[in-house]
Amino acid sequence: MSDVDTASGTDRVRAALQAASGSISRTRLLLIPLLLFDLLVFVVPMGYLLRISFAKRSVGGGALQKGTWSFDGYQYLLDSSVVGTVFRWTLLFGVVATLLAVAIGTLYAYAAWRASGTTRTILLAGVVMSMFTTLVVKLFAARLMLSPEGAVNDTLLATGVLDGRLLLVNNEIGVLIGQLYIVLPYTVLAVYSVLTGLDEGLVEAANDLGATPVRAIREVVLPHAVPGMAVGGIIAFAWSAGAFAAPLLLGSASERTVAIEVQNLLGQFNYPGAAALAVVLTTVVLVVLALGIAWLRRRGGLRDV
Amino acid sequence: MAGCLGGGSGTLTVSTWSGTNVEVFRNTIKPMYEEQTGNDLKVVGNWNNILGKIRQSGGDPPFDLTVGSNRDHYLGDQDDLWEPIRYDNIPNADTVKSTLDNNLESDRGVPVAYGVMGYAYNADEMDFQLSSWRDLVTQDVDMNLALPGSYFFNTVIMGAIATDEAPMEQELYSDSQRDLIFETLREMPISKFYEGAQDLWTSMSQGVTDVGQYFYAYSRKRDQTGDMNIGIQVPDRTMGYVDHYQVARGSSNRQSAEEFINFLLQEDVQTAYAEEFNLGMASKEATHPEATRAEVPIENAELEGNTVFKQYSQVAESASNLNDRFTEFQTEF
């Protein structure tokens, strides 16, 4: 190999490296606005919330004393006779709502996936349209529908299904229905999105080979749907653990969630206590999110969603 | 400086309760004030976070004076959010009923009006018979009662009055007697703790509850403007609240704000206010309509003996504990 060839090869490598380096720099530059956005919209407010949780309450019972450091907020959480009960109820509610959302969402998504033409369009439009409606309007409508004098009771009475009115609001049933109304569209779409990657021929093949429809779903469809179910579950849990509107509009005082308790503490001007409670809840949700993502990565299913 | 008699700059801005109060201020009080003084008045409605708005204003508050609950006043006072009242600018303060005047333990707020709590019920669904809060535990009542759930004060004072172990609400101030209040409340036919007026009226119209503890004036206004037939009854001994007005710290219209409070206490203004909204008026000289006189204690002697006006300073130290107990209590239903 001549010196000329060697020099030319080195130049090419240098040029390639410079091009790659330029490309990386451009990529980094493009990331800056996104990082700034993340910083301003997520990191700074969360940092501020964390800071408030370590501030001292104002002497006169006011919001907080600026510039002070204290564990008062977290100590309040430990001392309060209410917070523990509220936290346990919130987590239990989050888990139940998530399980129901994933179960119903998977069935719905499967039905939409198997349907065709107008039926599929109607099923998917039903889910998407629900997401276009404001949360409070949606829940207020649900409250009017489910109340003792509402349309659901009227219909059940008129058709003879019931002989007395059911109390479907002001209790945990109302809260669960309301929360499912909120989170179900997300779980349906998460599961549906992964099902669209499944060849329907595989289900037909399973049936041809003698599998019952239930077995075909269990052994062909569900394993494929798991990443979508997991993502839908994570979304449902995050929404439900932070539930505020559904318990407030459709529940009673017994269905008190952490978010409602945070509002209560703000009303008492206990900002450090409210911030501490919000920080603890956010941490729990982030841990669940991290565990879910780690599990999906290990399973190799993150790319399917 | 536009039209301010007593110095400062621009329009005088007053903050009052959202809803009916704002409407009365805009439609009745503002024209009277502007006609009488030539000043400009801006009326804004607030319900929550009044103190937060002043705190976050950096010394330039979004309103010159504001209404506030007894608790707002107390907490604002602790944080030095109110200007001291210069009574020389408010000669009409002399007409204020002494019971109301004594409600605050500071010289930074002036009473203008007051309200009392009563039974509000769906008159199409039930024939209401009770006349005292105590009746809820002594009478065999078949009802679904709604109580305010956002804060302990109104429900717990009602429980104290109904307990009847000590005069009026005195059980509230004794650690050993507070348990009795919650025992009394447990005996009541509670079906719901409501969060705000809309929650109460919706629950009532939809059959979740049929009786609620609510303010007389607001219930009456709802009866007049809504489509539900609401009956309202105020027990002889009940709880109430005072609408104090206070000047926000940092207001550039302090003098005008004080003069406005004086204007609010004028006999004709108080009477006009009372005609539009069934509150009790702070001035002894005000004339009240029949519907108010029938249910709301008007004379000072009636107020003193039969109405418990909330005083946050008396429970401030134990407020957090009481609120926790109340929250815990609510989860039993």
HADDOCK unambig.tbl for C-alpha pairs under 7 A between the chains (distance, minus, plus):
assign (segid A and resid 60 and name CA) (segid B and resid 75 and name CA) 6.36 0.50 0.50
assign (segid A and resid 60 and name CA) (segid B and resid 78 and name CA) 4.91 0.50 0.50
assign (segid A and resid 60 and name CA) (segid B and resid 79 and name CA) 6.59 0.50 0.50
assign (segid A and resid 61 and name CA) (segid B and resid 75 and name CA) 6.55 0.50 0.50
assign (segid A and resid 62 and name CA) (segid B and resid 75 and name CA) 6.18 0.50 0.50
assign (segid A and resid 62 and name CA) (segid B and resid 79 and name CA) 6.80 0.50 0.50
assign (segid A and resid 81 and name CA) (segid B and resid 324 and name CA) 6.77 0.50 0.50
assign (segid A and resid 82 and name CA) (segid B and resid 324 and name CA) 6.11 0.50 0.50
assign (segid A and resid 82 and name CA) (segid B and resid 327 and name CA) 6.96 0.50 0.50
assign (segid A and resid 82 and name CA) (segid B and resid 328 and name CA) 5.87 0.50 0.50
assign (segid A and resid 147 and name CA) (segid B and resid 206 and name CA) 5.86 0.50 0.50
assign (segid A and resid 148 and name CA) (segid B and resid 206 and name CA) 6.20 0.50 0.50
assign (segid A and resid 148 and name CA) (segid B and resid 207 and name CA) 5.69 0.50 0.50
assign (segid A and resid 148 and name CA) (segid B and resid 208 and name CA) 6.60 0.50 0.50
assign (segid A and resid 149 and name CA) (segid B and resid 206 and name CA) 5.06 0.50 0.50
assign (segid A and resid 149 and name CA) (segid B and resid 207 and name CA) 5.91 0.50 0.50
assign (segid A and resid 150 and name CA) (segid B and resid 206 and name CA) 6.89 0.50 0.50
assign (segid A and resid 252 and name CA) (segid B and resid 192 and name CA) 6.25 0.50 0.50
assign (segid A and resid 252 and name CA) (segid B and resid 193 and name CA) 6.73 0.50 0.50
assign (segid A and resid 253 and name CA) (segid B and resid 193 and name CA) 6.11 0.50 0.50
assign (segid A and resid 253 and name CA) (segid B and resid 330 and name CA) 5.42 0.50 0.50
assign (segid A and resid 253 and name CA) (segid B and resid 331 and name CA) 5.43 0.50 0.50
assign (segid A and resid 254 and name CA) (segid B and resid 330 and name CA) 6.38 0.50 0.50
assign (segid A and resid 254 and name CA) (segid B and resid 331 and name CA) 3.86 0.50 0.50
assign (segid A and resid 254 and name CA) (segid B and resid 332 and name CA) 6.56 0.50 0.50
assign (segid A and resid 254 and name CA) (segid B and resid 333 and name CA) 6.20 0.50 0.50
